[in-house]
Amino acid sequence: MLYIEAPKFDYYRHFQLPVFLAGGITNCPDWQSIMVQRLSDIDVLIYNPRRKNFSIDDPSATELQIFWEHTYLKKAKCILFWFPFESLCPIVLFELGFWLNSDKKIFVGTHADYKRRVDVEVQTMLARPDVEIVYNVYELADQVREYFWDYDSEVGRKARK
């Protein structure tokens, strides 16, 4: 696993399939660290927008964060969305709506008590009926692991031909 955390920029080309961890940050538990730990043994490049130090009151830091996220959402081949119950996550809802209309691989998880869970479920079903929504971060990590296992197997089959 390779790991890029905001606000660092990645100027290298990697063979790993990049995954963006989209989901709650402000007033939310650090679910990203669980995801990083659960995916640490697979050949993946993780873009994590959660920073160790971030001042929400600093306009230049906010602009840099938005730019960083925009850049790496575009670079990612897969986007993993997590909606915790502690926040409505309005920006993440916006990002989900936008990226559901792309050809990127999308993973969606929402806590069972997330206040906009039904919105996430219905909008996802309408835009991408192939996306299976899960209801805890461990199931979400398992979906990603299974996808990468299948992806690695397919790449291996193509390489052997």
C-alpha positions as CSV (number, residue, x, y, z in Angstrom):
1,M,0.0,0.0,0.0
2,L,1.1,3.5,-0.8
3,Y,-0.5,6.4,1.2
4,I,-0.9,10.1,0.4
5,E,-2.4,12.4,3.0
6,A,-3.7,15.9,2.5
7,P,-2.1,18.4,2.0
8,K,0.8,16.5,0.4
9,F,0.9,16.2,-3.3
10,D,2.0,13.1,-5.2
11,Y,4.1,13.8,-8.2
12,Y,5.0,10.2,-9.0
13,R,3.4,7.6,-11.2
14,H,2.4,4.5,-9.3
15,F,1.2,1.1,-10.5
16,Q,-1.2,0.8,-7.6
17,L,-4.9,1.5,-8.2
18,P,-5.7,4.8,-6.5
19,V,-8.6,4.9,-4.0
20,F,-9.9,8.2,-2.5
21,L,-11.4,8.0,1.0
22,A,-14.4,10.3,0.7
23,G,-16.5,10.8,3.8
24,G,-17.0,12.7,7.0
25,I,-14.0,14.5,8.6
26,T,-15.3,17.4,10.7
27,N,-16.9,16.3,14.0
28,C,-16.6,12.6,12.9
29,P,-14.5,9.7,14.3
30,D,-11.4,8.9,12.4
31,W,-12.9,6.1,10.2
32,Q,-10.1,6.7,7.7
33,S,-7.5,5.2,10.0
34,I,-9.6,2.1,10.2
35,M,-9.8,1.9,6.5
36,V,-6.1,2.4,6.0
37,Q,-5.3,-0.3,8.5
38,R,-7.8,-2.7,6.9
39,L,-6.4,-2.1,3.4
40,S,-2.7,-1.9,4.4
41,D,-1.7,-5.3,3.0
42,I,-3.1,-4.9,-0.5
43,D,-1.5,-3.2,-3.6
44,V,-3.4,0.0,-3.5
45,L,-2.7,3.7,-3.4
46,I,-4.8,5.6,-0.8
47,Y,-5.6,9.3,-1.0
48,N,-6.7,10.4,2.4
49,P,-8.2,13.9,2.8
50,R,-8.1,13.8,6.6
51,R,-5.2,15.8,7.9
52,K,-3.5,15.6,11.2
53,N,-3.6,19.4,11.5
54,F,-6.2,21.5,9.9
55,S,-7.6,25.0,10.8
56,I,-11.1,25.3,9.5
57,D,-10.9,29.0,10.2
58,D,-8.0,29.6,7.9
59,P,-9.3,30.5,4.4
60,S,-6.1,29.6,2.7
61,A,-6.0,26.1,4.4
62,T,-9.6,25.6,3.3
63,E,-8.9,26.5,-0.3
64,L,-5.8,24.2,-0.4
65,Q,-8.0,21.4,1.1
66,I,-10.7,21.9,-1.5
67,F,-8.1,22.0,-4.3
68,W,-6.3,18.9,-3.0
69,E,-9.6,16.9,-2.7
70,H,-10.7,18.0,-6.2
71,T,-7.3,17.0,-7.7
72,Y,-7.2,13.5,-6.1
73,L,-10.9,12.7,-6.6
74,K,-10.2,13.2,-10.3
75,K,-7.0,11.1,-10.1
76,A,-8.7,8.2,-8.2
77,K,-9.9,5.2,-10.1
78,C,-12.1,4.2,-7.1
79,I,-13.9,6.4,-4.6
80,L,-15.0,5.0,-1.3
81,F,-17.8,7.0,0.5
82,W,-18.5,6.7,4.2
83,F,-21.4,8.6,5.9
84,P,-21.1,8.4,9.7
85,F,-24.0,9.3,11.9
86,E,-22.2,12.2,13.7
87,S,-22.5,14.6,10.8
88,L,-24.8,15.3,7.8
89,C,-21.6,15.6,5.6
90,P,-23.1,18.0,3.1
91,I,-19.9,18.2,1.0
92,V,-19.7,14.4,0.9
93,L,-23.3,14.3,-0.3
94,F,-22.4,16.8,-3.0
95,E,-19.4,14.7,-4.0
96,L,-21.4,11.4,-4.1
97,G,-24.0,13.0,-6.4
98,F,-21.3,14.2,-8.7
99,W,-19.2,11.0,-8.8
100,L,-22.2,8.7,-9.1
101,N,-22.5,10.1,-12.6
102,S,-19.0,9.0,-13.6
103,D,-17.4,5.8,-14.8
104,K,-15.3,5.5,-11.6
105,K,-15.7,2.4,-9.3
106,I,-17.8,3.6,-6.4
107,F,-18.1,2.0,-2.9
108,V,-20.8,3.4,-0.5
109,G,-21.3,2.8,3.2
110,T,-23.5,4.6,5.6
111,H,-24.0,4.1,9.3
112,A,-27.5,2.7,10.0
113,D,-28.3,5.9,12.0
114,Y,-27.0,8.4,9.5
115,K,-29.8,11.0,9.2
116,R,-29.7,11.1,5.3
117,R,-29.3,7.3,4.9
118,V,-32.5,7.0,2.8
119,D,-31.3,9.8,0.5
120,V,-28.0,8.1,0.0
121,E,-29.7,4.7,-0.7
122,V,-32.3,6.0,-3.1
123,Q,-30.0,8.4,-5.0
124,T,-27.3,5.7,-5.3
125,M,-29.9,3.1,-6.5
126,L,-31.3,5.5,-9.1
127,A,-27.9,6.5,-10.5
128,R,-25.9,3.3,-10.0
129,P,-28.0,0.3,-9.2
130,D,-24.9,-1.8,-9.4
131,V,-23.5,-0.2,-6.2
132,E,-24.2,-2.2,-3.0
133,I,-24.5,0.0,0.0
134,V,-23.1,-1.4,3.3
135,Y,-23.7,-0.3,6.9
136,N,-20.4,-0.4,8.7
137,V,-16.8,0.5,7.8
138,Y,-15.6,-3.1,8.1
139,E,-18.0,-4.3,5.5
140,L,-16.9,-1.3,3.3
141,A,-13.3,-2.3,3.7
142,D,-14.2,-5.9,2.8
143,Q,-15.9,-4.7,-0.4
144,V,-12.8,-2.9,-1.4
145,R,-10.5,-5.8,-0.5
146,E,-12.7,-8.2,-2.6
147,Y,-12.7,-5.8,-5.5
148,F,-8.9,-5.5,-5.4
149,W,-8.5,-9.2,-5.1
150,D,-10.7,-9.7,-8.2
151,Y,-8.8,-6.8,-10.0
152,D,-5.4,-8.4,-9.2
153,S,-6.7,-11.8,-10.4
154,E,-7.9,-10.3,-13.7
155,V,-4.7,-8.3,-14.2
156,G,-2.7,-11.5,-13.5
157,R,-4.8,-13.5,-16.0
158,K,-4.2,-10.8,-18.7
159,A,-0.4,-10.7,-17.9
160,R,-0.1,-14.5,-18.3
161,K,-1.7,-14.5,-21.8
